Amino acid sequence: MTRQLIERDILTRFRSLILRRLDDSAVFRIGDLKLAYSTDSFVVDPIFFRGGDIGKLAVCGTVNDLAVSGAQPVYMTLSLIVEEGFPMADLRRILDSIRDTATKADVEIVAGDTKVVGAGGVDKIFINTSGLGIVIREVSGSNARVGDKVIVSGFVGDHGIAILSQREGLDFKVPICSDCAPLNSLVSLILKTSEEVHAMRDPTRGGLATALNEIAIQSGVGIRIYEESVPVRDEVRGACEMLGLDPMYVANEGKVVVFVSSEDAPKVLEVMRGHEHGKDSQLIGEVTDGPRGTVIMKTRIGGERIVDMLTGEQLPRIC
Amino acid sequence: MTRQLIERDILTRFRSLILRRLDDSAVFRIGDLKLAYSTDSFVVDPIFFRGGDIGKLAVCGTVNDLAVSGAQPVYMTLSLIVEEGFPMADLRRILDSIRDTATKADVEIVAGDTKVVGAGGVDKIFINTSGLGIVIREVSGSNARVGDKVIVSGFVGDHGIAILSQREGLDFKVPICSDCAPLNSLVSLILKTSEEVHAMRDPTRGGLATALNEIAIQSGVGIRIYEESVPVRDEVRGACEMLGLDPMYVANEGKVVVFVSSEDAPKVLEVMRGHEHGKDSQLIGEVTDGPRGTVIMKTRIGGERIVDMLTGEQLPRIC
């Protein structure tokens, strides 16, 4: 329904050709430079979770949108909307986390805004970030090519299940951590390794399934995925069964899906596995010449099923 | 207190020299270009008011921050946080207003984000905008010079009183309208008219008094203002008396205060008065060599009083 709202009520009003591409960042030229520009608001609940917090998430979200567009993030803005009476200790912990993540991602926060809103106006804290990056090599979601291999940088569904299990008070023997991480150094390594990276996306809200469908539609290709190759932790699979979810649709916050030529796929996979945020990378499928705009999964038992864009409900306040 | 929070908890963490200038926009070079970059979140309540709405406000706020930094706004991002069940008719009205204001300001919305939050998470709708502009001539708040004249582009306090009177259900014979307007064409005209414009600011939250104090502190100068020259509508003055407010501290959303050399002040004032958003411009004072960081007002009855930064309480959710 959010997608419908965006398509029917937003895109019809704002006739920007840049916006209409619906890529992770807006990419444009100013003078001699090609820049990428992106924004995201974060309303995650709980605000502190295993593996991160709303502050880390807000930096990573924007850094990753720029990175998967082929840009090196340079500058960011930070806008806080804080509920009156929000504990200062929590605010400081979030600000520390923002600082540490920005330092790690090597991005400078250059502008900001802070609003304090009376009780009932906002639940705890919302954060908006925007970011500006210099495009190293433009990577669009509309350029995946028939024959490309599809690589995902690690286990899927960790972020969503970390949030949900905390929200529902579920306990696991091995607690599930959010994968929230800045991906710009991994992506920059991938781009250095191959000139034949045709598309990238960070599969956040809506999970891997949504990201794959978006790329299949934007690029006008088919995508075939092998269920047994998609890395899912046992604990995440178990939690998904309990909660009635499909890990393919559960949010990630530190993963990238890469579309690269068949020839370059092995070396890209190898360098990804050598990086801290890509060590569990897997080749999960390939791009086919049809059916266009469709993602098909070869199941474990040898069948085939269509992985739709809109299965199940979107999880609220997951990021 | 928000200022204290920003100074003590935010600026101590983010050591960006660009951020620390605390100007209306971050200004930096990328390649051969000088860019301005700014962000603002809008939480105004009510969301529709005489003279505008939260959407118009969100575009104008960012456009004006870029403009008073001496930049021509080019690209914007738009991020919506909407309460579940928010009426679609209201959302469409706000989106129309955003589109119309962006068209008027000649700025392109190139990226966005939309989050829908369950009831209790957010009150109606919050909007964040960020904007990127090309600096035509850098104008900082720290460059006001002794001898400069101070010009304000029209009546002060209209926005704050329009919001408050609606919130409090006050009725006036002549209803007060918000002054919310994009100022980039006015500012561009001012910059074309004089090479000796040394500082500008749009006096929003905290009103004219706060903007003048910020410039006095950043520039290390004194500012002397003549009370009788500050344009305040009779209805705004009356409402302020009723509500126990000082119009000098009440928010504006379509005003600019300009610091220009004494020689160029008359011609700048003249072109401002010829522009639709500057027709009630007034020369209200001048920059003095002391006391540094202090704004002094010559009152109607011939006395002098210090116009502090922090008189009275900040009005919540005024923008």
HADDOCK unambig.tbl for C-alpha pairs under 7 A between the chains (distance, minus, plus):
assign (segid A and resid 9 and name CA) (segid B and resid 92 and name CA) 7.00 0.50 0.50
assign (segid A and resid 13 and name CA) (segid B and resid 99 and name CA) 6.57 0.50 0.50
assign (segid A and resid 14 and name CA) (segid B and resid 99 and name CA) 6.48 0.50 0.50
assign (segid A and resid 14 and name CA) (segid B and resid 109 and name CA) 6.94 0.50 0.50
assign (segid A and resid 16 and name CA) (segid B and resid 108 and name CA) 6.61 0.50 0.50
assign (segid A and resid 16 and name CA) (segid B and resid 109 and name CA) 6.71 0.50 0.50
assign (segid A and resid 16 and name CA) (segid B and resid 110 and name CA) 6.24 0.50 0.50
assign (segid A and resid 18 and name CA) (segid B and resid 110 and name CA) 5.59 0.50 0.50
assign (segid A and resid 19 and name CA) (segid B and resid 110 and name CA) 4.43 0.50 0.50
assign (segid A and resid 19 and name CA) (segid B and resid 111 and name CA) 5.48 0.50 0.50
assign (segid A and resid 25 and name CA) (segid B and resid 111 and name CA) 6.73 0.50 0.50
assign (segid A and resid 26 and name CA) (segid B and resid 110 and name CA) 5.78 0.50 0.50
assign (segid A and resid 26 and name CA) (segid B and resid 111 and name CA) 5.71 0.50 0.50
assign (segid A and resid 31 and name CA) (segid B and resid 33 and name CA) 7.00 0.50 0.50
assign (segid A and resid 38 and name CA) (segid B and resid 111 and name CA) 5.86 0.50 0.50
assign (segid A and resid 39 and name CA) (segid B and resid 77 and name CA) 6.41 0.50 0.50
assign (segid A and resid 39 and name CA) (segid B and resid 111 and name CA) 6.65 0.50 0.50
assign (segid A and resid 39 and name CA) (segid B and resid 112 and name CA) 5.98 0.50 0.50
assign (segid A and resid 39 and name CA) (segid B and resid 113 and name CA) 6.51 0.50 0.50
assign (segid A and resid 40 and name CA) (segid B and resid 79 and name CA) 6.68 0.50 0.50
assign (segid A and resid 40 and name CA) (segid B and resid 113 and name CA) 5.43 0.50 0.50
assign (segid A and resid 41 and name CA) (segid B and resid 79 and name CA) 6.54 0.50 0.50
assign (segid A and resid 41 and name CA) (segid B and resid 113 and name CA) 6.71 0.50 0.50
assign (segid A and resid 77 and name CA) (segid B and resid 39 and name CA) 6.41 0.50 0.50
assign (segid A and resid 79 and name CA) (segid B and resid 40 and name CA) 6.69 0.50 0.50
assign (segid A and resid 79 and name CA) (segid B and resid 41 and name CA) 6.54 0.50 0.50
assign (segid A and resid 92 and name CA) (segid B and resid 9 and name CA) 6.99 0.50 0.50
assign (segid A and resid 99 and name CA) (segid B and resid 13 and name CA) 6.59 0.50 0.50
assign (segid A and resid 99 and name CA) (segid B and resid 14 and name CA) 6.49 0.50 0.50
assign (segid A and resid 108 and name CA) (segid B and resid 16 and name CA) 6.61 0.50 0.50
assign (segid A and resid 109 and name CA) (segid B and resid 14 and name CA) 6.93 0.50 0.50
assign (segid A and resid 109 and name CA) (segid B and resid 16 and name CA) 6.71 0.50 0.50
assign (segid A and resid 110 and name CA) (segid B and resid 16 and name CA) 6.24 0.50 0.50
assign (segid A and resid 110 and name CA) (segid B and resid 18 and name CA) 5.60 0.50 0.50
assign (segid A and resid 110 and name CA) (segid B and resid 19 and name CA) 4.46 0.50 0.50
assign (segid A and resid 110 and name CA) (segid B and resid 26 and name CA) 5.79 0.50 0.50
assign (segid A and resid 111 and name CA) (segid B and resid 19 and name CA) 5.49 0.50 0.50
assign (segid A and resid 111 and name CA) (segid B and resid 25 and name CA) 6.74 0.50 0.50
assign (segid A and resid 111 and name CA) (segid B and resid 26 and name CA) 5.71 0.50 0.50
assign (segid A and resid 111 and name CA) (segid B and resid 38 and name CA) 5.87 0.50 0.50
assign (segid A and resid 111 and name CA) (segid B and resid 39 and name CA) 6.66 0.50 0.50
assign (segid A and resid 112 and name CA) (segid B and resid 39 and name CA) 6.00 0.50 0.50
assign (segid A and resid 113 and name CA) (segid B and resid 39 and name CA) 6.51 0.50 0.50
assign (segid A and resid 113 and name CA) (segid B and resid 40 and name CA) 5.44 0.50 0.50
assign (segid A and resid 113 and name CA) (segid B and resid 41 and name CA) 6.72 0.50 0.50
assign (segid A and resid 117 and name CA) (segid B and resid 316 and name CA) 6.91 0.50 0.50
assign (segid A and resid 117 and name CA) (segid B and resid 317 and name CA) 6.69 0.50 0.50
assign (segid A and resid 120 and name CA) (segid B and resid 120 and name CA) 6.60 0.50 0.50
assign (segid A and resid 120 and name CA) (segid B and resid 123 and name CA) 6.87 0.50 0.50
assign (segid A and resid 121 and name CA) (segid B and resid 122 and name CA) 5.52 0.50 0.50
assign (segid A and resid 121 and name CA) (segid B and resid 123 and name CA) 4.67 0.50 0.50
assign (segid A and resid 122 and name CA) (segid B and resid 121 and name CA) 5.52 0.50 0.50
assign (segid A and resid 122 and name CA) (segid B and resid 122 and name CA) 4.54 0.50 0.50
assign (segid A and resid 122 and name CA) (segid B and resid 123 and name CA) 6.35 0.50 0.50
assign (segid A and resid 123 and name CA) (segid B and resid 120 and name CA) 6.89 0.50 0.50
assign (segid A and resid 123 and name CA) (segid B and resid 121 and name CA) 4.70 0.50 0.50
assign (segid A and resid 123 and name CA) (segid B and resid 122 and name CA) 6.37 0.50 0.50
assign (segid A and resid 130 and name CA) (segid B and resid 130 and name CA) 6.94 0.50 0.50
assign (segid A and resid 316 and name CA) (segid B and resid 117 and name CA) 6.92 0.50 0.50
assign (segid A and resid 317 and name CA) (segid B and resid 117 and name CA) 6.72 0.50 0.50
